[in-house]
Amino acid sequence: MTEEQETEVAISSDPFIESLMDTDLYSMGAYFSDRNPELIDELIDRSVAIEERGLVRFSEEEGIELEEAFKTLLTGLAVRYYKSVTG
């Protein structure tokens, strides 16, 4: 059994981990990660920048709508959550 398969078995056999996977945030992170694997690092970097600079300041400095900045932040958090649960 490969290390990845062992991790999957451990995840699927732990009720607490299973409960973490049953959330909208997890689903959102999984969806983005599956559909856009090439954008994960950039998304995470942007979401960290939003956290550090603040939502309003980031949107103003980047010249983007506040709602777009919020969606970027939320998606970045979802991907980080997904990655932390799945390893």
MDTraj code that builds the backbone (N, CA, C; nanometers):
import mdtraj as md
import numpy as np

residues = "MET THR GLU GLU GLN GLU THR GLU VAL ALA ILE SER SER ASP PRO PHE ILE GLU SER LEU MET ASP THR ASP LEU TYR SER MET GLY ALA TYR PHE SER ASP ARG ASN PRO GLU LEU ILE ASP GLU LEU ILE ASP ARG SER VAL ALA ILE GLU GLU ARG GLY LEU VAL ARG PHE SER GLU GLU GLU GLY ILE GLU LEU GLU GLU ALA PHE LYS THR LEU LEU THR GLY LEU ALA VAL ARG TYR TYR LYS SER VAL THR GLY".split()
xyz = np.array([
    [0.0841, -0.1164, 0.0000],
    [0.0000, 0.0000, 0.0000],
    [0.0898, 0.1242, 0.0000],
    [0.0576, 0.2216, -0.0864],
    [0.1367, 0.3440, -0.0928],
    [0.1038, 0.4338, 0.0261],
    [0.1885, 0.5325, 0.0478],
    [0.1671, 0.6267, 0.1582],
    [0.0361, 0.7025, 0.1390],
    [0.0057, 0.7395, 0.0144],
    [-0.1188, 0.8110, -0.0143],
    [-0.2403, 0.7247, 0.0177],
    [-0.2352, 0.5977, -0.0172],
    [-0.3457, 0.5068, 0.0123],
    [-0.3614, 0.4879, 0.1627],
    [-0.2496, 0.4785, 0.2347],
    [-0.2546, 0.4656, 0.3803],
    [-0.3190, 0.5888, 0.4427],
    [-0.2861, 0.7072, 0.3901],
    [-0.3451, 0.8311, 0.4400],
    [-0.4956, 0.8324, 0.4157],
    [-0.5373, 0.7897, 0.2957],
    [-0.6797, 0.7851, 0.2638],
    [-0.7542, 0.6907, 0.3560],
    [-0.6957, 0.5758, 0.3862],
    [-0.7589, 0.4803, 0.4765],
    [-0.7703, 0.5401, 0.6163],
    [-0.6638, 0.6054, 0.6632],
    [-0.6658, 0.6668, 0.7960],
    [-0.7719, 0.7760, 0.8030],
    [-0.7819, 0.8562, 0.6982],
    [-0.8813, 0.9632, 0.6949],
    [-1.0218, 0.9056, 0.6972],
    [-1.0470, 0.8058, 0.6148],
    [-1.1822, 0.7524, 0.6039],
    [-1.2241, 0.6719, 0.7264],
    [-1.1298, 0.6308, 0.8112],
    [-1.1658, 0.5520, 0.9280],
    [-1.1769, 0.6355, 1.0553],
    [-1.1488, 0.7629, 1.0499],
    [-1.1563, 0.8495, 1.1669],
    [-1.2827, 0.9350, 1.1583],
    [-1.3772, 0.9132, 1.2496],
    [-1.5039, 0.9871, 1.2443],
    [-1.4862, 1.1393, 1.2536],
    [-1.3885, 1.1843, 1.3321],
    [-1.3669, 1.3281, 1.3434],
    [-1.3224, 1.3863, 1.2100],
    [-1.2256, 1.3219, 1.1441],
    [-1.1788, 1.3684, 1.0135],
    [-1.2933, 1.3643, 0.9131],
    [-1.3723, 1.2594, 0.9165],
    [-1.4875, 1.2505, 0.8268],
    [-1.5819, 1.3687, 0.8484],
    [-1.6006, 1.4094, 0.9735],
    [-1.6894, 1.5231, 1.0011],
    [-1.6329, 1.6526, 0.9445],
    [-1.4998, 1.6650, 0.9420],
    [-1.4372, 1.7837, 0.8844],
    [-1.4593, 1.7911, 0.7339],
    [-1.4745, 1.6752, 0.6725],
    [-1.4921, 1.6692, 0.5281],
    [-1.6371, 1.6973, 0.4878],
    [-1.7260, 1.7009, 0.5847],
    [-1.8677, 1.7214, 0.5577],
    [-1.9054, 1.8676, 0.5828],
    [-1.8336, 1.9598, 0.5190],
    [-1.8618, 2.1023, 0.5344],
    [-1.8602, 2.1694, 0.3981],
    [-1.9259, 2.2837, 0.3896],
    [-1.9258, 2.3605, 0.2648],
    [-1.7860, 2.4114, 0.2318],
    [-1.7111, 2.4506, 0.3355],
    [-1.5758, 2.5010, 0.3136],
    [-1.4874, 2.3932, 0.2522],
    [-1.4972, 2.2708, 0.3037],
    [-1.4203, 2.1585, 0.2489],
    [-1.4595, 2.1338, 0.1032],
    [-1.5892, 2.1302, 0.0763],
    [-1.6379, 2.1047, -0.0598],
    [-1.5912, 2.2119, -0.1571],
    [-1.5954, 2.3359, -0.1120],
    [-1.5506, 2.4470, -0.1958],
    [-1.4012, 2.4349, -0.2272],
    [-1.3221, 2.4015, -0.1265],
    [-1.1783, 2.3842, -0.1467],
    [-1.1474, 2.2671, -0.2376],
    [-1.2197, 2.1574, -0.2214],
    [-1.1993, 2.0395, -0.3057],
    [-1.2347, 2.0710, -0.4507],
    [-1.3458, 2.1404, -0.4705],
    [-1.3897, 2.1747, -0.6063],
    [-1.2845, 2.2615, -0.6763],
    [-1.2400, 2.3674, -0.6088],
    [-1.1403, 2.4553, -0.6697],
    [-1.0119, 2.3794, -0.6983],
    [-0.9675, 2.2999, -0.6033],
    [-0.8418, 2.2257, -0.6191],
    [-0.8482, 2.1272, -0.7353],
    [-0.9612, 2.0611, -0.7501],
    [-0.9772, 1.9657, -0.8597],
    [-0.9854, 2.0347, -0.9952],
    [-1.0521, 2.1480, -1.0004],
    [-1.0740, 2.2187, -1.1276],
    [-0.9568, 2.3069, -1.1698],
    [-0.8815, 2.3578, -1.0723],
    [-0.7763, 2.4561, -1.1026],
    [-0.6463, 2.4266, -1.0295],
    [-0.5908, 2.3081, -1.0428],
    [-0.4700, 2.2761, -0.9655],
    [-0.3529, 2.3704, -0.9945],
    [-0.3491, 2.4258, -1.1136],
    [-0.2388, 2.5140, -1.1507],
    [-0.2490, 2.6517, -1.0846],
    [-0.3643, 2.6833, -1.0265],
    [-0.3844, 2.8146, -0.9657],
    [-0.3791, 2.8138, -0.8129],
    [-0.3603, 2.6978, -0.7534],
    [-0.3665, 2.6852, -0.6077],
    [-0.2647, 2.7749, -0.5380],
    [-0.1401, 2.7692, -0.5789],
    [-0.0358, 2.8489, -0.5116],
    [-0.0636, 2.9988, -0.5230],
    [-0.1034, 3.0435, -0.6415],
    [-0.1335, 3.1852, -0.6612],
    [-0.2532, 3.2272, -0.5752],
    [-0.3559, 3.1443, -0.5707],
    [-0.4733, 3.1749, -0.4898],
    [-0.4372, 3.1857, -0.3419],
    [-0.3599, 3.0924, -0.2937],
    [-0.3198, 3.0950, -0.1528],
    [-0.2369, 3.2200, -0.1228],
    [-0.1447, 3.2539, -0.2125],
    [-0.0634, 3.3750, -0.1936],
    [-0.1516, 3.4995, -0.1865],
    [-0.2505, 3.5087, -0.2757],
    [-0.3396, 3.6253, -0.2766],
    [-0.4262, 3.6297, -0.1508],
    [-0.4742, 3.5153, -0.1074],
    [-0.5592, 3.5151, 0.0122],
    [-0.4783, 3.5524, 0.1367],
    [-0.3539, 3.5101, 0.1437],
    [-0.2670, 3.5493, 0.2553],
    [-0.2420, 3.7007, 0.2509],
    [-0.2218, 3.7538, 0.1307],
    [-0.2020, 3.8989, 0.1167],
    [-0.3256, 3.9753, 0.1636],
    [-0.4434, 3.9232, 0.1339],
    [-0.5672, 3.9876, 0.1798],
    [-0.5738, 3.9849, 0.3317],
    [-0.5383, 3.8720, 0.3910],
    [-0.5378, 3.8622, 0.5372],
    [-0.4424, 3.9644, 0.5984],
    [-0.3253, 3.9774, 0.5391],
    [-0.2224, 4.0658, 0.5939],
    [-0.2566, 4.2137, 0.5754],
    [-0.3110, 4.2482, 0.4595],
    [-0.3379, 4.3881, 0.4281],
    [-0.4777, 4.4324, 0.4653],
    [-0.5679, 4.3399, 0.4798],
    [-0.7072, 4.3721, 0.5063],
    [-0.7857, 4.3753, 0.3765],
    [-0.9104, 4.3420, 0.3861],
    [-0.9962, 4.3272, 0.2691],
    [-1.0125, 4.4576, 0.1908],
    [-1.0464, 4.5644, 0.2597],
    [-1.0706, 4.6918, 0.1918],
    [-0.9415, 4.7456, 0.1310],
    [-0.8358, 4.7461, 0.2095],
    [-0.7069, 4.7981, 0.1596],
    [-0.6589, 4.7172, 0.0396],
    [-0.6696, 4.5844, 0.0463],
    [-0.6271, 4.4999, -0.0646],
    [-0.7057, 4.5340, -0.1909],
    [-0.8369, 4.5445, -0.1794],
    [-0.9186, 4.5723, -0.2978],
    [-0.8854, 4.7086, -0.3573],
    [-0.8617, 4.8060, -0.2725],
    [-0.8253, 4.9395, -0.3212],
    [-0.6895, 4.9385, -0.3896],
    [-0.5903, 4.8769, -0.3263],
    [-0.4546, 4.8752, -0.3817],
    [-0.4451, 4.7932, -0.5100],
    [-0.5248, 4.6875, -0.5201],
    [-0.5211, 4.6015, -0.6385],
    [-0.6181, 4.6486, -0.7467],
    [-0.7025, 4.7455, -0.7137],
    [-0.7989, 4.7972, -0.8107],
    [-0.9066, 4.6963, -0.8474],
    [-0.9497, 4.6183, -0.7500],
    [-1.0558, 4.5206, -0.7749],
    [-1.1737, 4.5494, -0.6823],
    [-1.2885, 4.4992, -0.7206],
    [-1.4086, 4.5167, -0.6394],
    [-1.3914, 4.4459, -0.5055],
    [-1.4521, 4.5022, -0.4040],
    [-1.4470, 4.4454, -0.2696],
    [-1.5022, 4.3023, -0.2690],
    [-1.6099, 4.2790, -0.3425],
    [-1.6703, 4.1457, -0.3485],
    [-1.5741, 4.0436, -0.4098],
    [-1.5007, 4.0841, -0.5124],
    [-1.4026, 3.9940, -0.5746],
    [-1.2907, 3.9600, -0.4761],
    [-1.2460, 4.0578, -0.4008],
    [-1.1425, 4.0331, -0.3003],
    [-1.1943, 3.9372, -0.1937],
    [-1.3191, 3.9561, -0.1523],
    [-1.3776, 3.8672, -0.0529],
    [-1.3878, 3.7243, -0.1053],
    [-1.4309, 3.7085, -0.2290],
    [-1.4417, 3.5742, -0.2878],
    [-1.3041, 3.5080, -0.2968],
    [-1.2016, 3.5859, -0.3299],
    [-1.0656, 3.5331, -0.3349],
    [-1.0209, 3.4872, -0.1968],
    [-1.0478, 3.5700, -0.0969],
    [-1.0128, 3.5346, 0.0404],
    [-1.0838, 3.4064, 0.0831],
    [-1.2131, 3.3995, 0.0599],
    [-1.2915, 3.2845, 0.1018],
    [-1.2476, 3.1568, 0.0294],
    [-1.2230, 3.1663, -0.0995],
    [-1.1780, 3.0499, -0.1751],
    [-1.0397, 3.0054, -0.1287],
    [-0.9517, 3.1012, -0.1025],
    [-0.8189, 3.0676, -0.0508],
    [-0.8261, 2.9969, 0.0835],
    [-0.9138, 3.0449, 0.1701],
    [-0.9328, 2.9790, 0.2996],
    [-0.9871, 2.8375, 0.2800],
    [-1.0794, 2.8219, 0.1875],
    [-1.1376, 2.6899, 0.1603],
    [-1.0323, 2.5923, 0.1093],
    [-0.9471, 2.6383, 0.0192],
    [-0.8422, 2.5517, -0.0349],
    [-0.7431, 2.5146, 0.0755],
    [-0.7065, 2.6100, 0.1590],
    [-0.6153, 2.5799, 0.2690],
    [-0.6788, 2.4814, 0.3670],
    [-0.8062, 2.4967, 0.3933],
    [-0.8784, 2.4038, 0.4808],
    [-0.8797, 2.2637, 0.4196],
    [-0.9136, 2.2559, 0.2919],
    [-0.9160, 2.1282, 0.2210],
    [-0.7784, 2.0594, 0.2261],
    [-0.6743, 2.1369, 0.1984],
    [-0.5390, 2.0811, 0.1979],
    [-0.4976, 2.0351, 0.3380],
    [-0.5416, 2.1069, 0.4407],
    [-0.5020, 2.0684, 0.5764],
    [-0.5716, 1.9392, 0.6194],
    [-0.6915, 1.9163, 0.5710],
    [-0.7646, 1.7933, 0.6062],
    [-0.7106, 1.6738, 0.5278],
    [-0.6814, 1.6946, 0.4010],
    [-0.6394, 1.5837, 0.3153],
    [-0.4890, 1.5611, 0.3148],
    [-0.4147, 1.6565, 0.3663],
    [-0.2688, 1.6402, 0.3714],
    [-0.2094, 1.6834, 0.2467],
])
top = md.Topology()
chain = top.add_chain()
for i, resn in enumerate(residues, 1):
    res = top.add_residue(resn, chain, resSeq=i)
    for name in ("N", "CA", "C"):
        top.add_atom(name, md.element.get_by_symbol(name[0]), res)
traj = md.Trajectory(xyz[None], top)
